[in-house]
């Protein structure tokens, strides 16, 4: 009895299964949660805070002319706390975004998306 003939179909099935696993892994590697784009948890919270800030300040639509209404310090502090952002984290993020403009562009894209979702 030839053992190679006996195990050849098994070898082909194993290779086919491995190929399928690799193809599935590659196809799912592009599937990420909405708004991810390489942003970390703090970036996403910052974008949510900034979205709320803009809506509260009067940004309601992408088509209207915007006249921002300044928010009080208490409103700002409350909004930061609601998004679990301390003043220190806020300062560090502003500095980080100045040093990493590509990251800031991603945050702004998420902010725009959030504001448009909240607009009537």
N, C-alpha and C positions, 0 to 999 in steps of 0.2 A: 504494500500500500504506500502510495506517494504522499508524504506528509505536507509537502509544499502545495499540492493540489487541494488538500483538505483545508489548510489554513489560508489560502489565497482569498476566498470570499470573505473571511473574517477580517483580513488585512484591508481589503477594499472598503468594507463597511466602517472600520475604524477610521480610515483616512477620510471617508465621506463625512462621518460624524464630526471629526475634527475640523474639516473645512466648513461645515455648517455652523459650528460653534464660533469659529473665527469670523465668519461673515455676519452672524448675528451680533457678535460683540462690536464689530465695526459699525454696523448700522445703528445700534443702540448708543454708541458713544456720542453720536450727534444729538441725541434726545436729552435735553436738559430742561429744567423747570423754566417757565417763562420769566424773563428778566434776569436770568443768570449772567450770561455774557462775561464770565470771569470776575464778577463782583462778589465780594464777601458779604457776610451777614450785616456788618456795620454799614457797608455801602448801600445795601437794600433798605435798611432802616433810615439812613440819611436821606435817601431818595423819597421815602414815604413821608418823612418829616418835611422836606423841602416842598413836596407836592401839597401837603396840607397848608404849609405857610403861604404858598402862592395862591391857593384857592381862598384862604382866609383874607389875603391881602387884595383880592379882587380879580385875579386871573381866572376867568371862567370859560373862555373859548379861544380857539386858535385864530378865529376870524375877526374878533372884536379888537378895537383899540383899547389898550390897557392903561388905566391910571391906578397905580398901586396905592393902597391905603396902609400907612405904617401901622404895625401892631405894637401893642404895649409890651413892656418888658415882662410883665406877668403872663401875658398870652404866649410870648415866646418861650418862657421857662416851662409853662404848662405843656406846650406842644413838644418841647424837647424831652420832658419827662415821660410823656405819653409814648414816645418812640424809644425810650430807654437810652437816650443820648445825654451824657453829662456835658457841661460846658467844656471840660477838658477834652473829651472825645471830639466835640464839635471843633475846637481849635486845631486839634491834631489832624482831623479830616480835611479841614480847609487848607492846611499846610500841605498835606499829602496830595490833594487835588492840584495844587499849584505846581508840585514837583512832577506829577504824573498826568499830563493833560489828556492822554488817551483814556485813562480811567475816568476822569471827570466827564469826558464826552459820553461814556457809557452810562454814568450816573444820570446825566442830563437827559439822555434818551429814555431812561426809565422814568424820570420825573415827568417828561412830556406825556408819556403813555399813561401814567397815573392821573395827571391833570385832565387829559382828554376823557378818561373813563369817568371822572367825577363831574365833568361838565354836562349841562343839560343838552 
